Amino acid sequence: MQRVVSNIQNLGFTIMNAPVEDKKVRAGGIILDQTLVNGQSEGVSVRLINGTKKTAAVKLDKAALSDLLVAVQEVLATEEG
């Protein structure tokens, strides 16, 4: 018999726009979730938030996450200038 004990952790980030007093503008943002088993990533998913609605989770691999990071860095570079 072999006993296996898994250490499962869920790491989640919810990133929202700053609140706006205009009632026509809904709260928006994204949820980024990662599941870790024994310290190893088992997957990352992203959801969009539009008001009280959330989209279905979309799984991203490491290459897609790296591309997302590059895209966000490029967008932020133009926002700063």
Secondary structure, DSSP 8 states (H G I E B T S, - for coil): -------EEEEEEEEE----S-TTS--EEEEEEEEEETTEEEEEEEEEEETTEE---EEE-HHHHHHHHHHHHHHHHHHH-
